[in-house]
Amino acid sequence: MKNQNYILKVTDAKKAEIKKALSDAGIKVRSIAEIYSEDITEEKGRGEDAEKEDKG
């Protein structure tokens, strides 16, 4: 057996929910650490789409 580290990106999930889902799949979780978080709004998403259309 060996220890492995992964990065997991999620939307609208809590650490407890992630741990439960992985445990239910038979994956032993040693730890979960949040390394970055940002609030996403619809307005920000629309602005990025418009910028992409302008660049063609």
C-alpha positions, 0 to 999 in steps of 0.5 A: 500500500502507498499514500497518494495525493490528489487535487479535486475541484468541486462546485457547491460541496462540503468537505464532509460530503466529499469524504462521505462520497469517497468513503461510500466508493470504498476510498479511504480518505486520510485528510481533506484540505481546502486550498482555494475558494472563490464566490462565483456569480452569474454576472461574472460568468456572463462577462467572461462569455462576452469577452470570449465572443469579442476576441472571436 
